[in-house]
Amino acid sequence: MPTLTLPEESTTFRLTPRPARDADYAPLPHGLTLGDAVLRRAHQVRAGDLVIADFPEAGDTVRVCEHLTDPYPADPHTLSSCPCQGCEECDDFDESGFAAPHTTTDRNARYVCLAPSDDDEPCGVYFRNAPIAVIPAAAIRARTGRPAT
């Protein structure tokens, strides 16, 4: 079970094995493994990184991942520049008052969208400093010769 850390952080982040026997969880593409994963803050995720897991708030010094059922290539952007056409996640922000002009700066400073909505799935919105497990785009290109899909 890989363990990951962040600079200046005493918490250990554990990547448990992907649920291989659960049909809801897609396998990692291109023969990639959890050993290829790195940990980044959400605002440090780069375009093309394959987002594979996040870490819910919990615990003292150890946090265990929650695997995404379908890993996706990151397309990071601010919430105010979200290209979706009103997904459920963005609608929740609008209804909570984050759509008002005076809150746009705060919203963009606190959150990042790693993937716009697609096929009835909401946007992938995270707190800016949330730890996210990704397989870097450069590692994917080095192994496969092409970007994550």
Secondary structure by P-SEA (a helix, b strand, c coil): cbbbbcccccbbbbbcccccccccccccccccccccbbbbcccccccccccccccccccccbbbbbbbcbbbbbbccccccccccccaaaaaaaaaccccccaaaaaaacccccccccccccccccccccbbbbccaaaaaaacccccc
